Amino acid sequence: MDYFLGYWFIRKAMWASESSIRENATSLKKFYTYLAEIGQVTADELAELREDIKTGLPEWIATVRRYDNPDVDAEDVWEW
């Protein structure tokens, strides 16, 4: 999740923005909720996904802000 929304999506999706990251996170939570309802993922996996999104979202938003800021050097976008 962190790699997709915090790195790949920001670099590869030209439309990446704060709102699109939030929308993707919401969509993934809804999709995993559906998968849990039909028994394709466990309740623990759903909880883990929700926790990953909850903890990662502030950093993903900060990263896309840095990425879109022309005053930030490219090597300073990701805080690895």
Summary of the structure (lengths in Angstrom):
residues: 80
radius of gyration: 14.0
end to end distance: 15.7
largest distance: 47.2
contacts: 198
relative contact order: 0.17
helix: 75%
strand: 0%
